[in-house]
Amino acid sequence: MIVRMGLLNKKPEWSLADFHRHWSQTHGPIAARLPGLLRYHQHHVVDSLQRGISYKRGPEQLDGFSELVFQSEDAMRAAFASDVAPSLAQDEAKFLGRLRILTLDQREVIAPPTGERLIKRMSLLRRHADVDEATFEREWRVEHARLVKLTPGVRGYRQNLVVGREAVKGTPCGYDDLPIDGVVELWFTSTDELNQAFASPQGVTLMNHATAFIDEITTFMVETHVVV
């Protein structure tokens, strides 16, 4: 499977409430018509505080993350070449001030439980300038994943490794134009549990390991709306 994630910023003249309403009620049903779409979640940003950690934050300010899942890259390309795509782009122009796209290789390290009310934090990762892509991937997907599994209070953990970038939708770009290496999804039962997790001895060890290969961690609390 392949994940297409949009980094969304509303138009300045739109209120956050109107943006969220239009995205979920008008735009969502259009995107849901894309052929071959297996999953479509909207992650509405509700908080941009660096909760739980005191780590260098990047410059990103976002209003939402879109997450569309397809069986393959071919299926994804076919969907955005379909007759639904023009309607989608036309509606995006109404309410989005900026849209950038990440193509992701998604790995579920800890599956979040179903049927429970959880909070969710998403983070953008940028590696140190002297850390190459292979080293970042190895440290994050092996040792860092192991340490997250040991951290108390983590109810779900998903790693999304960036394998493609579009600073302008439809136009692939290089790393310097969209310097994001990974997107983290973490679930907890509450903000207190989130803070306690990172304050625990295991959480301290986890974040000490992060300093070896991650330069910036930019966090957002989100509310997820399941469309497909």
MIZADO-222450 format. One record per residue (C-alpha): residue in one letter; x, y, z. Coordinates in Angstrom, 3 decimals. Layout:
N
+------+----------+----------+----------+
! code !        X !        Y !        Z !
+------+----------+----------+----------+
!    A !        X !        Y !        Z !
...
+------+----------+----------+----------+
This chain:
228
+------+----------+----------+----------+
! code !        X !        Y !        Z !
+------+----------+----------+----------+
!    M !    0.000 !    0.000 !    0.000 !
!    I !    1.025 !    3.613 !   -0.529 !
!    V !    0.007 !    6.665 !    1.490 !
!    R !   -0.508 !   10.125 !    0.019 !
!    M !   -0.496 !   12.774 !    2.749 !
!    G !   -1.417 !   16.402 !    2.187 !
!    L !   -0.049 !   19.202 !    4.365 !
!    L !   -2.903 !   21.705 !    4.412 !
!    N !   -3.095 !   25.425 !    5.150 !
!    K !   -6.404 !   27.260 !    4.876 !
!    K !   -6.824 !   30.524 !    3.034 !
!    P !   -6.161 !   33.423 !    5.458 !
!    E !   -9.663 !   34.817 !    5.090 !
!    W !  -11.270 !   31.537 !    6.156 !
!    S !  -11.958 !   30.969 !    9.836 !
!    L !  -10.670 !   27.704 !   11.253 !
!    A !  -14.230 !   26.555 !   11.928 !
!    D !  -15.305 !   27.259 !    8.337 !
!    F !  -12.183 !   25.528 !    7.021 !
!    H !  -12.842 !   22.407 !    9.078 !
!    R !  -16.532 !   22.395 !    8.080 !
!    H !  -15.865 !   22.750 !    4.357 !
!    W !  -13.053 !   20.214 !    4.391 !
!    S !  -15.139 !   17.556 !    6.120 !
!    Q !  -18.590 !   18.216 !    4.672 !
!    T !  -17.865 !   19.391 !    1.115 !
!    H !  -14.352 !   18.378 !    0.129 !
!    G !  -14.367 !   15.000 !    1.846 !
!    P !  -17.254 !   13.539 !   -0.188 !
!    I !  -15.548 !   14.618 !   -3.435 !
!    A !  -12.255 !   12.935 !   -2.517 !
!    A !  -14.143 !    9.835 !   -1.398 !
!    R !  -15.158 !    9.281 !   -5.044 !
!    L !  -11.547 !    8.748 !   -6.176 !
!    P !  -11.308 !    5.290 !   -7.781 !
!    G !   -9.139 !    2.802 !   -5.932 !
!    L !   -9.187 !    4.767 !   -2.665 !
!    L !   -8.817 !    2.319 !    0.242 !
!    R !   -8.763 !    4.756 !    3.152 !
!    Y !   -9.237 !    8.498 !    3.567 !
!    H !   -8.745 !   10.185 !    6.935 !
!    Q !   -8.738 !   13.904 !    7.668 !
!    H !   -6.576 !   14.975 !   10.618 !
!    H !   -7.782 !   18.395 !   11.799 !
!    V !   -5.136 !   20.305 !   13.769 !
!    V !   -6.512 !   21.492 !   17.115 !
!    D !   -3.278 !   22.330 !   18.966 !
!    S !    0.249 !   23.198 !   17.799 !
!    L !    1.981 !   23.201 !   21.181 !
!    Q !    5.138 !   21.119 !   21.608 !
!    R !    3.398 !   18.879 !   24.132 !
!    G !    5.372 !   16.319 !   26.099 !
!    I !    8.781 !   17.332 !   24.733 !
!    S !   11.089 !   20.344 !   24.754 !
!    Y !   12.663 !   19.730 !   21.362 !
!    K !   13.699 !   22.065 !   18.582 !
!    R !   10.614 !   22.799 !   16.495 !
!    G !   10.612 !   23.445 !   12.752 !
!    P !    8.852 !   26.326 !   10.982 !
!    E !    5.792 !   24.390 !    9.816 !
!    Q !    2.365 !   25.724 !   10.780 !
!    L !   -0.471 !   23.518 !    9.537 !
!    D !   -4.248 !   23.419 !    9.713 !
!    G !   -4.615 !   19.791 !    8.741 !
!    F !   -3.203 !   16.560 !    7.319 !
!    S !   -5.059 !   14.561 !    4.687 !
!    E !   -4.289 !   10.846 !    4.463 !
!    L !   -5.287 !    8.859 !    1.391 !
!    V !   -4.288 !    5.213 !    1.015 !
!    F !   -4.065 !    3.278 !   -2.248 !
!    Q !   -2.976 !   -0.241 !   -3.121 !
!    S !    0.003 !    0.978 !   -5.152 !
!    E !    1.612 !    4.031 !   -6.717 !
!    D !    0.019 !    3.066 !  -10.041 !
!    A !   -3.412 !    3.034 !   -8.399 !
!    M !   -2.704 !    6.427 !   -6.822 !
!    R !   -1.641 !    7.942 !  -10.145 !
!    A !   -4.706 !    6.508 !  -11.864 !
!    A !   -6.985 !    8.012 !   -9.214 !
!    F !   -5.587 !   11.506 !   -9.733 !
!    A !   -5.849 !   11.112 !  -13.498 !
!    S !   -9.537 !   10.154 !  -13.226 !
!    D !  -12.538 !   12.367 !  -13.937 !
!    V !  -12.863 !   13.077 !  -10.206 !
!    A !   -9.522 !   14.922 !  -10.063 !
!    P !  -10.663 !   18.191 !  -11.740 !
!    S !  -13.543 !   18.578 !   -9.267 !
!    L !  -11.135 !   17.924 !   -6.431 !
!    A !   -8.658 !   20.559 !   -7.644 !
!    Q !  -11.437 !   23.084 !   -8.262 !
!    D !  -12.690 !   22.720 !   -4.713 !
!    E !   -9.160 !   22.881 !   -3.249 !
!    A !   -8.753 !   26.300 !   -4.870 !
!    K !  -11.743 !   27.576 !   -2.915 !
!    F !  -10.490 !   26.974 !    0.613 !
!    L !   -6.802 !   25.982 !    0.594 !
!    G !   -4.097 !   28.611 !    0.671 !
!    R !   -1.325 !   26.037 !    0.433 !
!    L !   -1.178 !   22.325 !   -0.288 !
!    R !    1.958 !   20.180 !   -0.316 !
!    I !    2.061 !   16.431 !   -0.817 !
!    L !    4.144 !   13.688 !    0.787 !
!    T !    4.218 !   10.115 !   -0.481 !
!    L !    4.820 !    7.787 !    2.448 !
!    D !    5.863 !    4.251 !    3.232 !
!    Q !    3.738 !    3.539 !    6.293 !
!    R !    4.663 !    1.125 !    9.074 !
!    E !    2.459 !    0.383 !   12.070 !
!    V !    4.708 !   -0.316 !   15.059 !
!    I !    1.981 !   -0.375 !   17.736 !
!    A !   -1.561 !   -0.780 !   16.427 !
!    P !   -3.908 !    1.634 !   18.259 !
!    P !   -6.828 !   -0.167 !   19.906 !
!    T !  -10.257 !    0.222 !   18.366 !
!    G !  -13.321 !    1.229 !   20.341 !
!    E !  -11.425 !    3.466 !   22.767 !
!    R !  -11.458 !    7.248 !   22.958 !
!    L !   -7.839 !    8.318 !   22.448 !
!    I !   -5.977 !   11.527 !   21.672 !
!    K !   -3.580 !   11.702 !   18.758 !
!    R !   -0.364 !   13.616 !   18.141 !
!    M !    1.266 !   13.906 !   14.720 !
!    S !    4.833 !   15.114 !   14.238 !
!    L !    7.006 !   16.121 !   11.305 !
!    L !   10.625 !   14.947 !   11.534 !
!    R !   13.687 !   16.490 !    9.927 !
!    R !   17.041 !   14.752 !   10.192 !
!    H !   20.347 !   16.390 !   11.096 !
!    A !   22.193 !   17.843 !    8.112 !
!    D !   25.058 !   15.371 !    8.583 !
!    V !   22.726 !   12.330 !    8.742 !
!    D !   21.976 !   10.674 !    5.408 !
!    E !   18.649 !    9.108 !    4.432 !
!    A !   19.795 !    5.528 !    5.019 !
!    T !   21.062 !    6.303 !    8.521 !
!    F !   17.870 !    8.164 !    9.405 !
!    E !   15.724 !    5.268 !    8.227 !
!    R !   17.797 !    2.689 !   10.115 !
!    E !   17.888 !    4.626 !   13.401 !
!    W !   14.204 !    5.527 !   13.256 !
!    R !   12.751 !    2.246 !   12.104 !
!    V !   14.888 !   -0.071 !   14.200 !
!    E !   16.269 !    1.412 !   17.418 !
!    H !   13.811 !    4.265 !   17.846 !
!    A !   10.843 !    1.954 !   17.227 !
!    R !   12.217 !   -0.450 !   19.833 !
!    L !   12.472 !    2.346 !   22.391 !
!    V !    8.938 !    3.599 !   21.706 !
!    K !    7.629 !    0.087 !   22.413 !
!    L !    9.243 !    0.299 !   25.860 !
!    T !    7.724 !    3.687 !   26.705 !
!    P !    4.736 !    3.406 !   29.084 !
!    G !    1.444 !    4.961 !   28.064 !
!    V !    1.911 !    4.790 !   24.286 !
!    R !   -1.330 !    3.311 !   22.932 !
!    G !   -0.449 !    3.429 !   19.242 !
!    Y !    2.568 !    4.312 !   17.103 !
!    R !    2.857 !    4.630 !   13.334 !
!    Q !    5.910 !    5.618 !   11.296 !
!    N !    5.507 !    7.231 !    7.868 !
!    L !    8.776 !    7.396 !    5.934 !
!    V !    8.800 !   10.064 !    3.204 !
!    V !    9.590 !    8.568 !   -0.217 !
!    G !    8.255 !   11.366 !   -2.442 !
!    R !    7.617 !   15.113 !   -2.192 !
!    E !    5.553 !   17.720 !   -4.020 !
!    A !    6.000 !   21.305 !   -2.815 !
!    V !    3.408 !   22.126 !   -5.480 !
!    K !    0.738 !   19.482 !   -6.000 !
!    G !    1.486 !   17.419 !   -9.080 !
!    T !    5.136 !   18.488 !   -9.381 !
!    P !    7.774 !   16.281 !   -7.697 !
!    C !   10.469 !   18.238 !   -5.866 !
!    G !   13.774 !   17.661 !   -4.109 !
!    Y !   14.488 !   17.417 !   -0.413 !
!    D !   15.527 !   21.053 !   -0.039 !
!    D !   12.110 !   22.205 !   -1.249 !
!    L !   10.254 !   20.104 !    1.328 !
!    P !   12.751 !   18.946 !    3.989 !
!    I !   10.644 !   16.432 !    5.887 !
!    D !   11.926 !   12.890 !    6.468 !
!    G !    9.106 !   11.291 !    8.406 !
!    V !    5.646 !   11.766 !    9.876 !
!    V !    4.880 !   10.255 !   13.279 !
!    E !    1.445 !    9.258 !   14.560 !
!    L !    1.152 !    8.626 !   18.309 !
!    W !   -1.942 !    7.785 !   20.382 !
!    F !   -2.478 !    8.239 !   24.133 !
!    T !   -5.450 !    8.090 !   26.472 !
!    S !   -4.996 !   11.724 !   27.611 !
!    T !   -2.610 !   14.690 !   27.552 !
!    D !   -1.567 !   13.793 !   31.104 !
!    E !   -0.565 !   10.329 !   29.923 !
!    L !    1.295 !   11.851 !   26.974 !
!    N !    3.298 !   14.082 !   29.317 !
!    Q !    3.956 !   11.222 !   31.731 !
!    A !    5.169 !    8.978 !   28.902 !
!    F !    7.893 !   11.397 !   27.821 !
!    A !    8.799 !   12.243 !   31.435 !
!    S !    9.332 !    8.553 !   32.304 !
!    P !   12.870 !    7.076 !   32.331 !
!    Q !   12.007 !    5.214 !   29.121 !
!    G !   10.736 !    8.428 !   27.540 !
!    V !   13.916 !   10.275 !   28.474 !
!    T !   15.990 !    7.492 !   26.893 !
!    L !   13.804 !    7.673 !   23.791 !
!    M !   14.315 !   11.409 !   23.349 !
!    N !   18.042 !   11.154 !   24.067 !
!    H !   18.241 !    8.711 !   21.183 !
!    A !   16.309 !   11.146 !   18.966 !
!    T !   19.011 !   13.802 !   19.406 !
!    A !   21.496 !   11.550 !   17.600 !
!    F !   19.703 !   11.729 !   14.242 !
!    I !   16.696 !   14.100 !   14.410 !
!    D !   17.198 !   17.866 !   14.182 !
!    E !   13.565 !   19.045 !   14.392 !
!    I !   10.340 !   17.549 !   15.739 !
!    T !    7.282 !   19.664 !   14.958 !
!    T !    4.187 !   18.402 !   16.753 !
!    F !    0.439 !   18.885 !   16.308 !
!    M !   -2.522 !   17.516 !   18.224 !
!    V !   -5.214 !   16.404 !   15.791 !
!    E !   -8.790 !   15.194 !   15.667 !
!    T !   -9.250 !   12.480 !   13.054 !
!    H !  -12.338 !   12.316 !   10.838 !
!    V !  -12.776 !    9.024 !    8.999 !
!    V !  -14.222 !    9.621 !    5.515 !
!    V !  -13.402 !    6.248 !    3.919 !
+------+----------+----------+----------+
